[in-house]
C-alpha cells in the first residue's frame, strides 16, 4: 500500500508496466554516448526515459544533496573467524532487516571500522543492487564493502521515506540503468550520489511513512 501511494504521488501507477515492456528506442549520438559515456544498449531503454519524464515534473535532489555516503571494507576471507563481531554481507541484508550472519571478524583488529548508527540506511551496491534497510539504532556489526552507509543530512527528508523510495521502482530503475552492462551488477558510489530523489507533499509523505512503518513492525513480529 505504501509503495502504491508513493508511485501514485509521482504518477507512475498507470503506465509503468507497459513502459517496462517496451524494448525499442532511438537515440542521437549527442544525446547518448557523448552525453553519458555509455555504449551498452540497456542503458537507453524507454522505461528509463519514462521514469525521468515523470520525475522532472517534481522538484528533485540528488542523494549527495540530502545524505552522506560512507563505504565500509572488504577484509578478505583470510580474516573470517567463527566468533567476534558479526560481518554483514549483501546476502544478510533485506528491506525488512538483517539476518544472522555466519561470518565474524576480530573485534580489536577492526575496531575503527564504521558501524551503522541510528537512522543509517544500509544500501547494497554490488550483486543484488538497490536493497535498502534503515537501522533503528546503533548496532555493533561491520558491513561488507558491497554495502554503503547513507546518513540523511537534509532535515526535510525523513529517513523512513527515503528508504521506501530507494526500495521502490523509482530508484530500482535508476540502479538498473547505472549498474547494467555487466554480468555482475556494480553500482558505483559516484552513481548512487547522482540518483534523483523526489519528495512529494508533506501530507502524502507522512501517510506513506505511517503505512510503511506499520507494515515493517508487523513483519518484525512474525
C-alpha positions in Angstrom: 0.0 0.0 0.0 2.8 2.4 0.9 4.6 1.7 -2.3 1.4 2.2 -4.3 0.8 5.6 -2.7 4.4 6.6 -3.5 4.0 5.7 -7.1 0.6 7.4 -7.3 2.1 10.6 -5.9 4.7 10.6 -8.7 2.2 9.4 -11.4 3.8 6.0 -12.2 1.0 3.6 -11.4 -1.0 3.8 -14.7 1.6 3.0 -17.3 4.9 1.8 -15.7 4.2 -1.9 -16.6 3.7 -1.1 -20.3 6.7 1.1 -20.4 8.9 -1.7 -18.9 7.8 -4.0 -21.7 8.8 -1.5 -24.4 12.1 -2.5 -25.9 12.7 -0.2 -28.9 14.4 3.1 -28.6 16.2 5.5 -31.0 18.9 7.9 -29.7 21.1 10.5 -31.4 24.8 10.2 -30.6 24.8 13.6 -29.0 22.1 12.5 -26.5 23.5 9.1 -25.9 27.3 8.2 -25.8 28.5 11.8 -26.0 26.3 12.7 -23.0 26.7 9.6 -20.8 29.8 7.8 -22.0 27.8 4.5 -22.1 27.7 2.3 -25.2 25.5 -0.6 -23.8 22.1 -0.6 -25.3 20.4 -1.5 -22.0 21.2 2.0 -20.6 18.9 3.7 -23.2 15.7 1.6 -22.7 12.5 3.6 -23.0 11.4 2.8 -19.4 14.3 4.9 -18.1 13.2 7.9 -20.2 9.7 7.5 -19.0 10.8 7.5 -15.4 12.8 10.7 -15.7 10.0 12.4 -17.6 7.8 11.8 -14.5 10.5 12.8 -12.1 11.1 16.0 -14.0 7.7 17.2 -13.0 8.8 17.5 -9.4 11.5 19.3 -7.6 14.3 16.7 -7.2 17.5 16.5 -5.4 20.4 14.0 -5.7 21.3 11.6 -2.9 24.5 13.6 -2.5 22.4 16.7 -1.7 20.4 15.0 1.1 22.7 12.4 2.6 26.4 11.4 3.2 27.6 8.2 1.7 30.2 6.1 3.6 32.0 3.0 2.4 32.8 0.0 4.5 35.6 -2.6 4.0 36.2 -5.9 2.2 38.6 -7.6 4.6 39.1 -10.8 2.7 38.2 -14.4 3.6 41.5 -14.9 5.4 40.2 -12.7 8.2 37.0 -14.6 8.8 36.6 -16.2 12.2 33.8 -18.2 14.0 33.3 -15.8 16.9 33.7 -12.0 17.1 31.9 -9.0 15.6 29.2 -10.0 13.0 30.1 -9.4 9.4 27.1 -8.4 7.3 27.1 -9.2 3.6 24.5 -8.5 0.9 23.1 -12.0 1.4 22.3 -11.0 5.0 20.5 -7.8 4.0 16.9 -7.3 3.1 14.5 -4.3 3.2 13.0 -5.9 6.3 16.2 -6.2 8.3 19.4 -8.2 8.8 19.7 -11.9 9.1 22.1 -13.7 11.4 25.4 -13.8 9.6 27.7 -16.9 9.5 30.9 -14.9 9.3 32.6 -12.9 12.0 35.7 -10.6 12.3 38.2 -9.9 15.0 36.7 -7.1 17.2 40.1 -5.5 18.1 41.6 -5.6 14.6 38.6 -3.9 13.1 37.6 -1.6 16.0 37.9 1.6 13.9 35.7 0.4 11.0 32.4 2.3 10.7 29.3 0.9 12.4 25.7 1.6 11.5 24.2 4.4 13.7 20.6 5.3 14.4 18.7 6.0 11.1 21.7 4.8 9.0 20.4 3.4 5.7 22.3 0.3 4.6 22.3 0.1 0.8 23.6 -2.7 -1.4 25.7 -1.7 -4.3 27.1 -5.0 -5.7 25.3 -8.1 -6.8 21.7 -7.5 -5.8 21.9 -3.8 -6.0 19.4 -1.3 -4.5 18.3 -3.1 -1.3 17.9 -0.6 1.5 17.2 -1.1 5.2 17.1 1.7 7.8 18.7 0.8 11.1 16.6 1.8 14.1 19.5 2.3 16.5 23.3 1.8 16.7 24.3 -1.8 16.1 27.7 -3.4 16.6 28.2 -5.0 13.2 30.6 -4.5 10.3 29.2 -4.4 6.8 31.0 -5.6 3.7 32.3 -3.2 1.0 29.3 -4.2 -1.1 27.0 -2.2 1.3 27.3 1.5 1.7 26.0 3.6 4.6 23.7 6.6 3.9 23.1 9.1 6.6 20.5 11.8 5.9 21.7 15.4 6.4 18.7 17.2 5.0 16.3 17.9 7.8 13.3 18.0 5.4 14.0 14.3 4.4 12.6 11.5 6.5 15.0 8.5 6.6 12.0 6.1 6.6 10.6 7.8 3.5 14.0 7.8 1.7 14.3 4.1 2.5 10.9 3.4 1.0 11.8 5.4 -2.1 15.1 3.5 -2.6 13.3 0.2 -2.3 10.7 1.3 -4.9 10.8 1.2 -8.7 11.7 4.9 -8.7 15.2 4.1 -7.5 15.3 0.5 -8.7 15.1 1.6 -12.3 17.9 4.1 -11.8 20.1 1.4 -10.2 19.3 -1.0 -13.0 20.3 1.6 -15.6 23.5 2.6 -13.8 24.6 -0.9 -12.8 23.7 -2.7 -16.1 26.0 -3.6 -18.9 27.9 -6.4 -16.9 27.2 -9.9 -15.8 27.5 -9.0 -12.1 25.9 -5.7 -11.2 28.1 -3.0 -9.6 26.5 0.3 -8.6 29.3 2.8 -8.2 29.1 5.2 -5.1 29.5 8.1 -7.6 26.4 6.9 -9.4 24.5 6.4 -6.2 25.2 10.0 -5.2 23.7 11.2 -8.5 20.5 9.3 -8.1 17.4 11.6 -8.3 15.2 11.7 -5.2 11.8 13.3 -5.5 9.9 14.3 -2.3 6.2 14.7 -2.5 3.8 16.7 -0.4 4.2 16.6 3.3 0.8 15.1 3.8 1.4 12.4 1.3 4.8 11.7 2.7 3.5 11.3 6.3 0.8 9.0 5.2 3.2 6.8 3.2 5.7 6.7 6.1 2.9 5.7 8.6 1.8 2.8 6.4 5.4 1.7 5.7 6.2 1.7 9.4 3.1 -0.2 10.3 3.9 -2.9 7.7 7.5 -3.1 8.9 6.5 -3.5 12.5 4.0 -6.2 11.5 6.7 -8.1 9.6 9.1 -7.9 12.6 6.5 -9.5 14.9 6.1 -12.6 12.7 
